[in-house]
Each structure stands twice: as structure tokens, then as C-alpha cells.
């Protein structure tokens, strides 16, 4: 039995996604070789088939996508999703990946995620590691290069899976990365994303929903105050998006 996928769009009809023209390719390619192996042209289509057509459709009874009009189809984008289960990493490409936006989701992940067999696959599917305690300059520069090349970068601002309800608290990393890119002339937009499941943890044949909130603009300067302001707006957007996603699967977040 396949999952029923529903897309809720409140805005005007959308045009066919157009693949943006890459920028700064000369700096992106050599730096990529020092951080990850990029996206394998052989492994990527197979991974898409296995994860989106088999795993997601076989596990969930329905998958609903809300607020698709808020997902930019062109230009540099930082997707900032809530993190409630490992299924999150599969739902994001389903809602915003190549079949929808014409471009891949490039994940910034923790160093531990890149170990073992899982790491072997992630290294060849566009993921790259960041040391949360001591972030290296090569990974940060590569992330900025991706955004400058109008790619779609995914960063989980909460840093780890959080299964209990409560106020969303984001780490400083995403805000600093966004301002770093903006300071170099990259017009990046940060999109808060909320993901909800009908059960915690997700159960087979349960429901899943993903909601996009309106994109946030990033100031080019402002220092720590600008980072705090962006993180505050981001947390609010993620909270609103998660509430919408949870409502869609019939499991609303309880009021404090």
C-alpha cells in the first residue's frame, strides 16, 4: 500500500522549476573535494528511488506538504527544519528536493553521522560534516560556496533530535553561517520548516506532514545582535510551522 501524498498550496499556481545558473563554480569544485565527494550521478537516482518511492511510501499512510509557496525555487536557500526523527532527512528531499525544486538538498551533518556505512553513503549524496564544538573553516567556506552557487542547504538548527514538545531553541551556528554568507554578498533566504508525525516516535502506517514558513531575509551586517535577531525570528517561524504540521496529522501541540 502506498502513502497518499497531499500538497496544500495557498498561493498562486507555480511555474515549472528552473534550474538556477551556478555561480562561483571555480571555488566550489576544489573545495568540495576536500570536504566530501559531492553527489554521485549513479547513486543519487537510486537513493531517490529507494527513499522516496519505497521507504516513505511504504512506511507512512499519508504525507502532507503545506506552505509550498514559501519554498524559493531559485537563489541561495537555507532550509532550517525541526528535528524530531531520522525520517526528517527523508521527508525534506520529498518536499523540497530535485523532483520539486529542480535541485538537491545538501545536508550539513554532525561528524558522527558520517561514520561507518551510513557515512559512506552520505559522503556520496551531497552531505558534509561539521564539528559542532570546533567548526572548521573548510566546512564553513564550503557551505558559503554552496549558497553562492544558488544551492539549497539544509541545517538542523536544534543540533539534535528532540522528541519532547517545548519551546524551540536554536544553536548559533545557522545564524552565523547565514550572516557570513550575506556579508560576502550572497542574498540568502532562510526558510523555517516544521515536521510533524501522528505518533512519537513515528509508527508504520502513521501520518507525516511538513510545513514551510515564510522565508526570512538576512542582514549583511549587525554582528551578534543580528545573529540573535535572526535566531529569534527563526525559532518563531519553526514553532509556527511545526504547529501547522502537527495539526495536519491530528496531533496538535498542547498549550503550555
Backbone as CSV, one residue per row, in Angstrom:
resi,resn,N_x,N_y,N_z,CA_x,CA_y,CA_z,C_x,C_y,C_z
1,UNK,0.839,-1.193,0.000,0.000,0.000,0.000,0.873,1.241,0.000
2,UNK,0.554,2.180,-0.878,1.346,3.393,-0.969,0.781,4.486,-0.080
3,UNK,1.654,5.352,0.355,1.216,6.505,1.127,0.556,7.499,0.207
4,UNK,-0.484,8.149,0.707,-1.160,9.195,-0.049,-0.460,10.522,0.230
5,UNK,0.064,11.134,-0.807,0.793,12.394,-0.662,-0.107,13.550,-1.035
6,UNK,-0.267,14.486,-0.130,-1.121,15.643,-0.352,-0.301,16.892,-0.273
7,UNK,-0.470,17.784,-1.249,0.231,19.050,-1.239,-0.785,20.167,-1.105
8,UNK,-0.629,20.998,-0.080,-1.534,22.108,0.169,-0.828,23.383,-0.237
9,UNK,-1.340,24.081,-1.236,-0.739,25.301,-1.737,-1.759,26.426,-1.650
10,UNK,-1.399,27.468,-0.915,-2.322,28.577,-0.730,-2.053,29.728,-1.685
11,UNK,-0.876,29.765,-2.287,-0.504,30.868,-3.150,-0.941,30.626,-4.571
12,UNK,-0.495,31.468,-5.537,-0.862,31.328,-6.942,-0.216,30.103,-7.542
13,UNK,-0.733,29.643,-8.720,-0.141,28.474,-9.377,1.333,28.695,-9.639
14,UNK,2.105,27.642,-9.498,3.547,27.756,-9.595,4.021,27.316,-10.973
15,UNK,5.041,27.968,-11.472,5.612,27.616,-12.754,6.567,26.452,-12.589
16,UNK,6.918,25.827,-13.716,7.855,24.706,-13.692,9.192,25.168,-13.140
17,UNK,9.745,24.440,-12.153,11.012,24.881,-11.565,12.110,24.967,-12.604
18,UNK,12.907,26.014,-12.530,14.008,26.239,-13.463,15.316,26.120,-12.712
19,UNK,16.210,25.267,-13.215,17.479,25.060,-12.541,18.317,26.327,-12.623
20,UNK,18.706,26.883,-11.460,19.464,28.130,-11.474,20.851,27.953,-12.060
21,UNK,21.373,29.029,-12.618,22.723,29.018,-13.177,23.743,29.029,-12.039
22,UNK,24.643,28.044,-11.966,25.624,28.004,-10.881,26.538,29.217,-10.899
23,UNK,26.988,29.603,-9.696,27.917,30.696,-9.562,29.132,30.220,-8.771
24,UNK,30.238,30.899,-8.942,31.464,30.607,-8.220,31.860,29.138,-8.309
25,UNK,31.601,28.503,-9.438,31.900,27.087,-9.584,33.387,26.819,-9.425
26,UNK,34.228,27.787,-9.820,35.661,27.576,-9.750,36.145,27.345,-8.326
27,UNK,35.548,28.003,-7.337,35.949,27.806,-5.946,35.191,26.659,-5.297
28,UNK,33.984,26.352,-5.813,33.173,25.303,-5.210,33.770,23.921,-5.448
29,UNK,34.194,23.649,-6.683,34.647,22.306,-7.038,35.887,21.874,-6.269
30,UNK,36.966,22.660,-6.253,38.149,22.198,-5.497,37.904,22.093,-4.004
31,UNK,37.107,22.991,-3.443,36.841,22.933,-2.012,35.966,21.722,-1.678
32,UNK,35.060,21.364,-2.582,34.210,20.203,-2.356,35.046,18.940,-2.209
33,UNK,36.095,18.818,-3.004,36.924,17.609,-2.961,37.616,17.433,-1.616
34,UNK,37.773,18.515,-0.859,38.425,18.421,0.449,37.424,18.213,1.580
35,UNK,36.123,18.312,1.277,35.101,18.203,2.318,34.243,16.956,2.150
36,UNK,33.826,16.671,0.911,33.001,15.491,0.641,33.177,15.095,-0.818
37,UNK,32.483,14.058,-1.222,32.608,13.560,-2.591,31.531,14.118,-3.515
38,UNK,30.737,15.073,-3.023,29.697,15.642,-3.866,28.513,14.705,-4.023
39,UNK,27.833,14.811,-5.140,26.651,13.978,-5.394,26.968,13.001,-6.517
40,UNK,26.906,11.716,-6.222,27.194,10.680,-7.196,26.073,10.607,-8.238
41,UNK,26.381,10.736,-9.523,25.342,10.656,-10.554,24.737,9.266,-10.687
42,UNK,25.410,8.265,-10.159,24.893,6.902,-10.200,24.101,6.566,-8.946
43,UNK,24.625,6.953,-7.789,23.997,6.601,-6.522,22.781,7.470,-6.213
44,UNK,22.801,8.738,-6.619,21.723,9.664,-6.270,20.358,9.229,-6.799
45,UNK,20.209,8.859,-8.086,18.888,8.410,-8.559,18.406,7.153,-7.842
46,UNK,19.340,6.257,-7.531,18.960,5.043,-6.814,18.490,5.372,-5.409
47,UNK,19.204,6.279,-4.733,18.808,6.678,-3.389,17.442,7.351,-3.401
48,UNK,17.176,8.156,-4.421,15.881,8.814,-4.536,14.759,7.798,-4.692
49,UNK,15.003,6.782,-5.506,14.009,5.728,-5.716,13.733,4.969,-4.420
50,UNK,14.811,4.575,-3.730,14.664,3.770,-2.518,13.998,4.560,-1.392
51,UNK,14.432,5.809,-1.182,13.924,6.585,-0.044,12.545,7.168,-0.291
52,UNK,12.333,7.772,-1.462,11.076,8.478,-1.705,9.967,7.585,-2.234
53,UNK,10.302,6.641,-3.094,9.267,5.808,-3.704,8.995,4.517,-2.951
54,UNK,9.981,4.075,-2.176,9.798,2.804,-1.468,9.669,3.025,0.045
55,UNK,10.694,3.614,0.661,10.701,3.738,2.122,9.578,4.649,2.633
56,UNK,9.511,5.867,2.131,8.490,6.799,2.618,7.077,6.322,2.283
57,UNK,6.868,5.903,1.039,5.533,5.483,0.618,5.101,4.194,1.306
58,UNK,6.072,3.360,1.662,5.731,2.107,2.329,5.509,2.257,3.816
59,UNK,6.193,3.236,4.444,6.096,3.381,5.896,4.908,4.232,6.317
60,UNK,4.693,5.359,5.648,3.625,6.271,6.048,2.361,6.046,5.223
61,UNK,1.219,6.209,5.871,-0.049,6.083,5.159,-0.369,7.339,4.365
62,UNK,0.129,8.485,4.815,-0.059,9.735,4.083,1.053,10.712,4.443
63,UNK,1.427,11.539,3.478,2.431,12.579,3.675,1.858,13.871,3.115
64,UNK,1.739,14.873,3.962,1.144,16.144,3.554,2.199,17.247,3.592
65,UNK,2.219,18.065,2.551,3.146,19.193,2.454,2.340,20.481,2.436
66,UNK,2.636,21.368,3.378,1.917,22.629,3.490,2.867,23.803,3.238
67,UNK,2.314,24.884,2.708,3.088,26.108,2.510,4.147,26.011,1.438
68,UNK,3.915,25.217,0.397,4.918,25.061,-0.653,5.237,26.371,-1.350
69,UNK,4.317,27.316,-1.299,4.578,28.611,-1.939,5.700,29.381,-1.266
70,UNK,6.069,28.975,-0.059,7.151,29.653,0.663,8.536,29.109,0.306
71,UNK,8.592,28.033,-0.479,9.875,27.440,-0.859,10.403,28.128,-2.111
72,UNK,11.494,28.889,-2.023,12.064,29.530,-3.213,12.600,28.482,-4.189
73,UNK,12.312,28.659,-5.459,12.794,27.726,-6.468,14.092,28.187,-7.108
74,UNK,14.524,29.392,-6.786,15.767,29.924,-7.322,16.511,30.667,-6.228
75,UNK,17.804,30.826,-6.439,18.613,31.578,-5.496,19.043,30.745,-4.304
76,UNK,19.984,31.266,-3.513,20.506,30.530,-2.349,19.461,30.388,-1.247
77,UNK,19.324,29.171,-0.733,18.312,28.876,0.278,18.930,28.068,1.414
78,UNK,18.606,28.456,2.632,18.961,27.696,3.829,17.675,27.141,4.428
79,UNK,17.484,25.843,4.341,16.323,25.213,4.955,16.657,24.900,6.407
80,UNK,15.769,25.331,7.313,16.011,25.181,8.751,14.852,24.397,9.372
81,UNK,14.933,23.077,9.369,13.823,22.253,9.867,13.927,21.892,11.343
82,UNK,12.779,21.612,11.933,12.765,20.980,13.249,13.302,19.556,13.085
83,UNK,13.721,18.956,14.201,14.325,17.623,14.126,13.678,16.736,15.176
84,UNK,12.780,15.850,14.711,12.030,15.007,15.623,12.278,13.520,15.417
85,UNK,12.831,13.140,14.268,13.095,11.726,13.980,14.039,11.635,12.798
86,UNK,14.631,10.468,12.610,15.526,10.280,11.469,14.787,10.353,10.139
87,UNK,13.486,10.164,10.174,12.689,10.280,8.956,12.717,11.707,8.405
88,UNK,13.060,12.688,9.240,13.111,14.085,8.782,13.995,14.232,7.549
89,UNK,15.132,13.553,7.552,16.103,13.689,6.470,15.595,13.102,5.158
90,UNK,14.586,12.241,5.220,13.988,11.698,4.002,12.815,12.559,3.537
91,UNK,12.103,13.147,4.503,10.943,13.967,4.146,11.353,15.273,3.466
92,UNK,12.488,15.833,3.843,12.916,17.106,3.248,13.159,16.993,1.744
93,UNK,13.910,16.002,1.252,14.044,15.867,-0.205,12.704,15.564,-0.884
94,UNK,11.816,14.870,-0.186,10.497,14.587,-0.740,9.729,15.889,-0.986
95,UNK,9.851,16.854,-0.064,9.090,18.089,-0.154,9.823,19.213,-0.874
96,UNK,11.167,19.135,-0.921,11.930,20.265,-1.470,13.063,19.846,-2.396
97,UNK,13.188,18.567,-2.675,14.325,18.079,-3.440,14.188,18.223,-4.939
98,UNK,14.960,17.443,-5.657,15.098,17.586,-7.102,13.779,17.496,-7.856
99,UNK,12.887,16.624,-7.427,11.622,16.464,-8.140,10.697,17.667,-7.959
100,UNK,10.915,18.444,-6.912,10.056,19.587,-6.612,10.688,20.899,-7.057
101,UNK,11.921,21.118,-6.654,12.586,22.404,-6.881,13.608,22.380,-8.011
102,UNK,13.923,21.201,-8.515,14.931,21.092,-9.549,16.350,21.072,-9.019
103,UNK,16.522,20.995,-7.705,17.866,20.952,-7.125,17.868,20.048,-5.901
104,UNK,19.050,19.590,-5.537,19.190,18.650,-4.423,19.226,19.383,-3.087
105,UNK,18.945,18.648,-2.024,19.122,19.138,-0.662,20.533,18.756,-0.218
106,UNK,21.340,19.744,0.093,22.707,19.495,0.548,22.722,19.624,2.071
107,UNK,22.932,18.524,2.770,22.833,18.486,4.227,24.173,18.761,4.889
108,UNK,24.171,19.662,5.868,25.294,19.812,6.780,24.969,18.964,8.006
109,UNK,25.811,17.952,8.287,25.510,16.994,9.353,26.654,16.965,10.357
110,UNK,26.419,16.301,11.485,27.459,16.182,12.506,28.516,15.167,12.061
111,UNK,29.673,15.240,12.669,30.773,14.345,12.322,30.388,12.888,12.565
112,UNK,29.650,12.610,13.631,29.275,11.230,13.952,28.365,10.617,12.892
113,UNK,27.578,11.447,12.198,26.678,10.923,11.162,27.448,10.415,9.949
114,UNK,28.713,10.839,9.814,29.495,10.481,8.634,30.373,9.251,8.859
115,UNK,30.087,8.495,9.898,30.884,7.310,10.202,30.219,6.045,9.659
116,UNK,31.024,5.035,9.436,30.520,3.728,9.048,29.876,3.702,7.672
117,UNK,29.016,2.693,7.471,28.345,2.508,6.182,27.436,3.698,5.855
118,UNK,26.743,4.215,6.880,25.892,5.379,6.660,26.711,6.549,6.118
119,UNK,27.867,6.786,6.720,28.726,7.872,6.275,29.214,7.691,4.847
120,UNK,29.462,6.443,4.463,29.896,6.166,3.092,28.856,6.643,2.097
121,UNK,27.586,6.364,2.391,26.506,6.801,1.501,26.322,8.317,1.560
122,UNK,26.280,8.884,2.769,26.068,10.319,2.902,27.145,11.120,2.193
123,UNK,28.380,10.617,2.263,29.505,11.309,1.629,29.335,11.403,0.124
124,UNK,28.545,10.505,-0.451,28.329,10.467,-1.895,26.959,10.985,-2.308
125,UNK,26.217,11.525,-1.326,24.886,12.072,-1.614,24.797,13.558,-1.262
126,UNK,25.940,14.227,-1.255,25.938,15.676,-1.069,25.987,16.145,0.362
127,UNK,26.145,15.237,1.329,26.238,15.639,2.734,27.694,15.933,3.087
128,UNK,27.899,16.796,4.055,29.258,17.083,4.515,29.237,17.372,6.010
129,UNK,30.322,17.030,6.720,30.310,17.105,8.190,30.753,18.462,8.721
130,UNK,30.267,18.765,9.905,30.694,19.948,10.646,30.888,19.545,12.100
131,UNK,31.984,19.924,12.681,32.243,19.673,14.096,31.540,20.766,14.889
132,UNK,30.462,20.406,15.606,29.668,21.412,16.313,30.466,22.117,17.400
133,UNK,31.389,21.408,18.009,32.187,22.013,19.065,33.274,22.930,18.539
134,UNK,33.912,22.496,17.447,35.004,23.274,16.849,34.843,23.267,15.334
135,UNK,33.898,24.042,14.807,33.661,24.045,13.364,34.888,24.501,12.580
136,UNK,35.264,23.696,11.594,36.430,24.021,10.782,36.103,25.033,9.700
137,UNK,37.112,25.784,9.288,36.891,26.814,8.268,36.568,26.217,6.911
138,UNK,37.093,25.029,6.596,36.844,24.429,5.284,35.371,24.109,5.094
139,UNK,34.720,23.555,6.138,33.305,23.229,6.038,32.453,24.491,5.924
140,UNK,32.785,25.527,6.695,32.036,26.773,6.634,32.193,27.452,5.273
141,UNK,33.418,27.474,4.766,33.643,28.083,3.459,32.926,27.314,2.368
142,UNK,32.910,25.988,2.497,32.199,25.173,1.512,30.701,25.454,1.568
143,UNK,30.151,25.615,2.768,28.731,25.942,2.903,28.413,27.278,2.245
144,UNK,29.270,28.265,2.441,29.072,29.570,1.803,29.181,29.439,0.286
145,UNK,30.125,28.627,-0.188,30.272,28.411,-1.625,29.010,27.789,-2.222
146,UNK,28.415,26.847,-1.508,27.178,26.223,-1.979,26.077,27.276,-2.120
147,UNK,25.943,28.124,-1.121,24.914,29.162,-1.178,25.215,30.163,-2.294
148,UNK,26.482,30.512,-2.455,26.860,31.439,-3.524,26.577,30.849,-4.896
149,UNK,26.570,29.515,-4.989,26.258,28.832,-6.239,24.766,28.553,-6.374
150,UNK,23.950,29.233,-5.551,22.482,29.101,-5.592,22.017,27.685,-5.305
151,UNK,22.706,27.029,-4.375,22.302,25.702,-3.959,21.326,25.785,-2.782
152,UNK,20.799,24.628,-2.416,19.828,24.507,-1.324,20.487,23.733,-0.185
153,UNK,20.766,24.434,0.904,21.495,23.854,2.028,20.538,23.591,3.184
154,UNK,20.686,22.419,3.812,19.837,22.036,4.952,20.686,21.980,6.214
155,UNK,20.262,22.717,7.240,20.920,22.699,8.543,19.845,22.550,9.613
156,UNK,20.009,21.571,10.517,19.074,21.404,11.630,19.508,22.337,12.759
157,UNK,18.809,23.450,12.980,19.264,24.455,13.956,19.265,23.982,15.400
158,UNK,18.452,22.954,15.720,18.396,22.466,17.094,19.590,21.569,17.423
159,UNK,20.301,21.130,16.407,21.531,20.374,16.633,21.366,18.889,16.815
160,UNK,20.214,18.430,17.281,19.989,17.011,17.505,18.493,16.741,17.552
161,UNK,18.139,15.453,17.527,16.727,15.077,17.574,16.153,15.407,18.948
162,UNK,14.997,16.062,18.936,14.291,16.389,20.187,12.864,15.870,20.065
163,UNK,12.528,14.881,20.891,11.233,14.217,20.767,10.161,14.806,21.687
164,UNK,10.558,15.580,22.687,9.582,16.159,23.604,9.145,17.539,23.130
165,UNK,7.875,17.846,23.351,7.373,19.170,22.999,7.950,20.222,23.944
166,UNK,8.032,21.426,23.435,8.564,22.521,24.238,9.028,23.645,23.338
167,UNK,9.453,24.724,23.953,9.927,25.872,23.182,11.141,25.477,22.347
168,UNK,11.173,25.928,21.101,12.285,25.616,20.209,13.471,26.509,20.542
169,UNK,14.615,25.888,20.718,15.859,26.618,20.967,16.852,26.273,19.874
170,UNK,17.330,27.281,19.184,18.244,27.048,18.076,19.666,27.410,18.485
171,UNK,20.623,26.693,17.924,22.028,27.000,18.157,22.430,28.219,17.335
172,UNK,23.574,28.773,17.646,24.031,29.986,16.976,24.575,29.720,15.571
173,UNK,24.895,28.464,15.279,25.609,28.152,14.051,24.934,28.598,12.770
174,UNK,23.646,28.300,12.623,22.966,28.648,11.383,22.917,30.158,11.188
175,UNK,22.617,30.895,12.253,22.567,32.346,12.153,23.906,32.925,11.736
176,UNK,24.978,32.407,12.317,26.324,32.895,11.970,26.667,32.561,10.528
177,UNK,26.283,31.361,10.086,26.541,30.970,8.704,25.774,31.873,7.744
178,UNK,24.512,32.142,8.042,23.695,32.990,7.174,24.275,34.396,7.065
179,UNK,24.711,34.966,8.195,25.295,36.305,8.165,26.663,36.311,7.484
180,UNK,27.413,35.227,7.634,28.692,35.131,6.949,28.486,35.152,5.436
181,UNK,27.502,34.390,4.974,27.201,34.376,3.542,26.710,35.743,3.073
182,UNK,25.833,36.358,3.863,25.306,37.671,3.493,26.402,38.721,3.435
183,UNK,27.380,38.632,4.344,28.477,39.601,4.366,29.352,39.494,3.122
184,UNK,29.263,38.357,2.429,30.029,38.163,1.203,29.181,38.395,-0.045
185,UNK,28.020,39.044,0.169,27.179,39.415,-0.950,26.206,38.361,-1.414
186,UNK,26.016,37.295,-0.640,25.087,36.232,-1.002,23.702,36.569,-0.435
187,UNK,22.722,36.703,-1.301,21.366,37.061,-0.892,20.613,35.804,-0.450
188,UNK,21.008,35.277,0.689,20.440,34.016,1.160,19.116,34.235,1.872
189,UNK,18.206,33.300,1.666,16.924,33.303,2.366,16.841,32.063,3.254
190,UNK,16.441,32.271,4.483,16.324,31.190,5.463,14.856,30.800,5.576
191,UNK,14.560,29.528,5.331,13.176,29.046,5.355,12.961,28.147,6.570
192,UNK,12.171,28.583,7.561,11.839,27.717,8.695,10.934,26.570,8.228
193,UNK,11.193,25.382,8.739,10.423,24.196,8.354,9.986,23.460,9.610
194,UNK,8.731,23.060,9.649,8.219,22.259,10.754,7.792,20.886,10.260
195,UNK,8.169,19.842,10.992,7.824,18.474,10.614,7.032,17.837,11.745
196,UNK,5.937,17.171,11.399,5.092,16.550,12.416,4.717,15.126,12.049
197,UNK,4.548,14.304,13.076,4.147,12.909,12.899,2.935,12.627,13.781
198,UNK,2.117,11.686,13.350,0.922,11.348,14.129,1.262,10.609,15.408
199,UNK,2.482,10.064,15.476,2.941,9.384,16.683,4.392,9.765,16.956
200,UNK,4.767,9.696,18.230,6.151,9.950,18.615,6.664,8.751,19.412
201,UNK,7.645,8.026,18.897,8.262,8.182,17.577,7.330,7.732,16.463
202,UNK,7.643,8.059,15.207,6.773,7.681,14.091,6.533,6.180,14.037
203,UNK,5.293,5.824,13.680,4.919,4.417,13.566,4.567,4.068,12.129
204,UNK,4.741,2.793,11.793,4.404,2.319,10.461,2.934,2.546,10.176
205,UNK,2.644,3.073,9.003,1.301,3.431,8.512,0.723,4.629,9.250
206,UNK,1.550,5.356,9.966,1.120,6.613,10.565,1.163,7.725,9.534
207,UNK,0.876,8.936,9.975,0.849,10.084,9.084,2.058,10.980,9.332
208,UNK,2.441,11.707,8.291,3.539,12.672,8.394,3.140,13.942,7.653
209,UNK,3.645,15.067,8.129,3.379,16.355,7.481,4.599,17.245,7.620
210,UNK,4.817,18.060,6.603,5.913,19.023,6.608,5.353,20.372,6.168
211,UNK,5.698,21.415,6.923,5.183,22.753,6.635,6.323,23.745,6.459
212,UNK,6.247,24.534,5.390,7.198,25.621,5.161,6.606,26.926,5.682
213,UNK,7.407,27.694,6.417,7.001,29.030,6.861,7.603,30.055,5.896
214,UNK,7.123,31.293,5.918,7.682,32.320,5.034,9.192,32.485,5.237
215,UNK,9.911,32.714,4.139,11.359,32.853,4.183,11.763,34.118,4.929
216,UNK,12.901,34.037,5.612,13.442,35.161,6.370,14.601,35.789,5.605
217,UNK,14.614,37.099,5.537,15.729,37.815,4.931,16.853,37.974,5.951
218,UNK,18.078,38.033,5.457,19.249,38.106,6.327,19.969,39.432,6.107
219,UNK,20.277,40.123,7.212,21.010,41.380,7.123,22.483,41.108,6.817
220,UNK,23.117,42.058,6.134,24.510,41.878,5.752,25.475,42.180,6.888
221,UNK,25.033,42.945,7.857,25.911,43.264,8.985,25.064,43.362,10.244
222,UNK,25.690,43.697,11.359,24.960,43.793,12.619,25.573,42.982,13.726
223,UNK,26.535,42.098,13.372,27.248,41.341,14.390,26.365,40.414,15.199
224,UNK,26.687,40.294,16.474,25.981,39.362,17.352,24.513,39.722,17.499
225,UNK,24.199,41.002,17.474,22.802,41.425,17.607,21.982,40.912,16.419
226,UNK,22.566,40.955,15.229,21.867,40.468,14.044,21.670,38.956,14.108
227,UNK,22.672,38.235,14.643,22.545,36.784,14.795,21.425,36.454,15.776
228,UNK,21.386,37.170,16.899,20.329,36.927,17.889,18.955,37.224,17.304
229,UNK,18.848,38.301,16.544,17.565,38.658,15.943,17.115,37.597,14.939
230,UNK,18.047,37.127,14.101,17.707,36.095,13.125,17.298,34.813,13.816
231,UNK,18.032,34.408,14.841,17.698,33.176,15.556,16.348,33.267,16.252
232,UNK,16.012,34.444,16.754,14.705,34.620,17.392,13.584,34.485,16.361
233,UNK,13.758,35.135,15.220,12.748,35.035,14.163,12.665,33.610,13.620
234,UNK,13.821,32.957,13.544,13.852,31.581,13.058,13.113,30.640,14.001
235,UNK,13.366,30.759,15.292,12.686,29.906,16.270,11.170,30.097,16.204
236,UNK,10.732,31.342,16.051,9.300,31.612,15.942,8.714,30.988,14.680
237,UNK,9.451,31.103,13.562,8.972,30.513,12.314,8.910,29.001,12.375
238,UNK,9.928,28.387,12.985,9.930,26.933,13.120,8.799,26.462,14.017
239,UNK,8.542,27.203,15.094,7.458,26.854,16.005,6.113,26.907,15.300
240,UNK,5.892,27.974,14.530,4.643,28.125,13.795,4.473,27.023,12.763
241,UNK,5.558,26.693,12.053,5.488,25.652,11.036,5.241,24.281,11.662
242,UNK,5.872,24.021,12.803,5.657,22.727,13.456,4.222,22.600,13.962
243,UNK,3.676,23.677,14.483,2.289,23.647,14.935,1.348,23.313,13.783
244,UNK,1.614,23.879,12.597,0.785,23.588,11.430,0.917,22.133,11.008
245,UNK,2.149,21.612,11.027,2.375,20.224,10.642,1.723,19.255,11.620
246,UNK,1.850,19.547,12.899,1.251,18.667,13.910,-0.275,18.694,13.833
247,UNK,-0.841,19.843,13.552,-2.289,19.947,13.409,-2.763,19.124,12.211
248,UNK,-1.962,19.109,11.151,-2.335,18.392,9.943,-2.382,16.886,10.160
249,UNK,-1.598,16.355,11.103,-1.595,14.902,11.357,-2.476,14.544,12.550
250,UNK,-3.248,15.517,13.052,-4.174,15.235,14.135,-3.524,15.083,15.484
251,UNK,-2.364,15.713,15.681,-1.672,15.631,16.951,-1.173,17.027,17.333
252,UNK,-2.085,17.922,17.641,-1.696,19.313,17.928,-0.807,19.411,19.152
253,UNK,0.051,20.427,19.114,0.935,20.676,20.257,0.117,21.265,21.383
254,UNK,0.246,20.689,22.579,-0.528,21.167,23.730,-0.060,22.546,24.134
255,UNK,-1.002,23.386,24.545,-0.655,24.719,25.013,0.063,24.618,26.351
256,UNK,1.077,25.485,26.585,1.826,25.431,27.848,0.934,25.799,29.011
